[in-house]
Every structure is written in C-alpha cells, then in structure tokens.
Amino acid sequence: MRYQVWAPNAAERVEVAVDGAHHPLARDAVRAGWWQGEAPAGDYAFVLDGGRPMPDPRSPRQPHGPDGPSRAVDHAAFNWSHTGWRGRPLPGAVLYELHIGTFTAAGTFEAAAERLDHLVELGVDFVELMPVCPFPGKHGWGYDGVSLWAVHEPYGGPEGLKRFVDAAHRKGLGVILDVVHNHLGPAGNYLPAFGPYFTDRHHTPWGSAVNLDAPGSDEVRAYLIGSALGWLRDYRIDGLRLDAVHALADDRAVHFLEELATEVDRLAVATNRPLFLVAESDLNDPRTTTPREAGGQGLAAQWSDDFHHALHCALTRESQGYYGDFAAAPLAAVARTLTRGFFHDGGWSSFRGRHHGRPFPPAHGHRLLGYLQTHDQVGNRALGDRISTSLSPGRLACGAALVLTSPFTPMLFMGEEWGASTPWQYFTDHTDPNLAEAVRAGRRREFAEHGWAADSVPDPQEPATVLRSVLDWTEPRRGPHRALLDWSRTLIRLRREHPELTDPDLAAVRVEFDEDAGWLVVHRGPYRVAVNLGTAAAAVPAAGEVVAAFGGHRRSGDRLTLDPDSVAVVRR
C-alpha cells in the first residue's frame, strides 16, 4: 500500500508505523514537503523525526478516536442503491437541520435513518447534518472536530454515514453536511506538527488562523478543498454548509471561498449532479453569494441571522445583546428583512458600535436561509431553551408561517416542527480533565457576565446535559405538539403547491403592519399571510378566502379579524 503525507516540518525522516512496525518514507522528488513510500496495509500512523506516532492529517477513518491510528477506507466498495436520485438544486427547497447524536436516543446514523419517513411526511427537501468529523469522547456538537476527512465513530463511522445518505436519497431527500474550516478542536489536533496549517498572521476567536494566505498555504487550501470534495464525491453529499466563513482570514487575490466554489462547480459538472455551498457569515456581504462572473465568490446561499433576530424579537420581545438592534420596532425589522434581505445593509449597528453590511440584491431572496431556530440560536443560550418553552402554540404557529412562506430558503431545526419542549444545550465529552474543566468554567464565566448564577448553567460535561437534549419522539403524537406538526406540514405543502410562495423576488413582497397593535400582513402574489402578535383581537387588511389558519379568525367585510396569537393564509 502506498502511504504519503505532507510534512514539511520533518527535519530528517518520516516513517509510517503500520500495526506498530515502522517503515521509512522517502522525500517526494517533485512535491516539496511531501513524503511517500510503500508499506503493508493496516492501521497506521506517521512518525516525524523519531517522535510519537500521529494520525494521518488526511485520515479517512479514525476507528480508535482522534488520538489513535488511522485506517484506510475503500470508498469504491460501498454498494450504493440504484435509485433515481440525481440531486436537486437549492432554490425552492426547505431544509431541516439535525444533530445525529440527539436526533434519536441511540444517537447514530442508523437510528436517524429510521426517522426519515417523518421528514418525508413533513415535506422537507434537504436534511442538514451538523458536523460529523471525529471529536473527543462520544457526545458533542461537532464544531471541535479534527481529522477533516473522517467520520465520528460513535455515530457509525464512514459506512454509517454512507448508509444514511443512501437511505435519504432512496426517499427523495438530499443531504447537506456542516463542515468547519475556520478552526480545529483543541484536542486531537496534530496538524501543527506536520506543517504550517495555522498562521499568526491572523487571529480568530479560536486563536491562530487557519493558514490560507501565508507561506505553505497552497497545501493547506488543497487540504481543505480535498476534504470538501471528498464529502461530495465519496459520500454523495449534495451540499456543504460552511461554518463561520467570516473567520476564514484570507488576503490573497483569489479568496479561498471562491476557489472552493470553483472546484465544487467542476465536480458538479463531472458527476452530473447539482452541488452547492451554503455559508454562515456575519459580514452581511452579498458578494458571498454573488456569482463569480459578476465579481462574487459564487456560493449558493448564506444563513440570514438578521431575519432570525427580527422575528425572534417580534415573537419574544427580548432585547439583550444583538437583539437590541431589532427590538425597538421588531415588526418594522421583520418587514425590512422580508423586503430587503439584510436589516444591516450599510446602516448603524448599535451592537457592533459601527456601520455594518451592504445592500442585498432583491431578486435573489433564495440565497438567504430564513429560520426561527438553529443549533446556535438555541444552544448558545445559557439554558439551551427553545423558543417553544416561553411562547404559546399560536405564537409559534405565527413564527412558522412567516418562515415557511418567506421569499427565503426556509430551514427548521429538529423538533421545531412540533414545538419540541426538550432543550438543546451545550454538551461536551472531553477526555482531558483539564480541558473539560476549562470549558465548564468558561461557559459559566461567560453567562455570569450576563447575570446568570453559575450553578444554573448546565455543566457541558454532565451526561444529563446531553440526555436532556435528545428529542422526545412521543411528543408529535399528543397535545398541542400534534397540532403544530400538522400546521408545519400544511405550510410546507402550500409552499410546494403554490409557486407564489417560493418567489424569491424581495421587490415583489409587500408588508403592512401596525407596531402598536401587533399585527403584520405579508403580501405574496395573491396570498396574504396575516399574523396577530398583539394582546387584543385585530382586524387586518386580508380580503379573500382563508386557505389555512391556526387560531381564532372571522371575516369582517374586506378585513379579517384575528384573535391574539393567531395566523391565517388568505388567497384573494
């Protein structure tokens, strides 16, 4: 078997240790910094200059965890089903974000696949998986992963992920995978020993930046791009969600995102499948999703926190932190995002203490993902409490209607469709006791600054924290949860059947609202989506036939009277 590794930091020699036996590698005569050679097949690790064995930076499998030896994977050996799935583009789709470890009690790909019929009946088009690269222990969010070419073994490893993707495709569901290129976890990260994977030229919230523009960055970029293409090619993933791209510090003329998007498009042509990238970005810069031929980076879409913050404020009246920019007039903020995309499009942001963003092109609302809940917006709260713990079912239904009839690409967070009561808290399973204590203390210190008592913040390392975060699958069958699930299904069906509700042209959206009375009406072609978030019944301008409703409503001439926390979809 041929082994190769980029290890420019090795001064004199590199060996591959296969099942404990060491075999020397030779310097590559053509590729600077590369070492290669033949050795028997088996579990392997690389040894630089007589040091400790380390896993392969491009390890396709870590059967013994992030610190153990690597193992090869024969991707061609997997028996994919012969289905009619040829992929589907992102515009017009509905996404569903889930975490494999807490989607089911078993926390595996196999168990998650057994719940795919629920998503088919719900009507979503894509499942978006939170990161699945290896991380320490069994439980975690996945954003501290390492070994960017491998799959977390407790979830089911490489075979488990392929079986999940295969099952999803058989049922007509696409799969998007969340990947993290902006940092690696604090434990199990051996990359700095091999080469300049990080640089002090830039700094991020996680420390030194991934090296995208300093000496050696050609190989680092190739490493990340190779990982991304591997998910799309070897695992037949349909798209990638890129975590916090604003932290990808890159001063080169061709930004890393542009280069990555170019390579993904080439793979899409080669495989005859639509493949795409979705960014999480705090920049409010439309160039992220502008086509490359028009001077942009060419990603398909990006998450829209502005829409989330505006809608969250309108429903909850919270005003702390970044919600402060939206809380003064939340219905106006919702209207602004529905018709302009970005709330911050060059104006003043009090949270940032500066002007922020630039205008979004109105014809391309589908390039923004619209959502009411995500793993971040739930899990990064002190108690990991979902919005459903503090809102009535009617108010949740109002929020769902505004998301699922929006000009954006809608996304739901697992359990949101039935108003899940289970929290989704921050949990870790670090095997290093010092790191575990640092994470625990840091989380408590962070929220103490916002007035939370330290003992009220869940311990990330406590097994009960992850157990509390597992979905309760008995809820969809009972009480108000069942009514909310039916409402979610109805809204997605309406969106699928009526093209006016997927029209991405923000300029075609008109919004009427009364901030004091608390009502808002969104005009979408012949449809009116009317919500009453006020404390009294409200007569709103929504003439026509009510095609779907949640809560009390009655016709009053050419106006529709809605009870508090009620919503109706009306067709003229």
Buried (B, 14 or more C-beta within 10 A) or exposed (E): EEBBBBBBBBEEBBBBBBEEEEBEBEBBEEEEBBBBBEBEEBBBBBBBEEEEBBBBBBBBBBBBBBBBBBBBBEEEEBEEEEEEBEBBBBBBBBBBBBBBBBBBEBBBBBBBBEBBEBBEEBBBBBBBBBBBBBBBBBBBBBBBBBBBBBBBBBBBBBBBBBBBBBBBBBBEBBBBBBBBBBBBBBBBBBBEBBBBBBBEBBEBEBEBBBBBBBEBBEBBBEBBBBBBBBBBBBBBBBBBBBBBBBBBBBEBEEBBBBBBBBBBBEBBEEBEBBBBBBBBBBBBBBBBBBEBEEEBBBBBBBBBBBBBBBBBBBBBEBEEEBBBBBBEBBBBBBBBBBBBBBBBBEEEBEBEEEEBBBEBBBEBBBBBBBBBBBBBBBBEBBBBBBBBEEBBBBBBBBBBBBBBBBBBBBBBBBBBBBBBBBBBBBBBBBBBEEBBEEBBEEBBEEBBEEEBEEEEBBBBBBEEBBBBBBBEBEBBEEEBBBBBBBBBBBBBBBBBEBEBBBBBEBEBBEBBBBBEBBBBBBBBBEBBBBBBBBEEBBBBBBEBEBEBBBBBBEBEEEBBBBBBBBBBBBBE
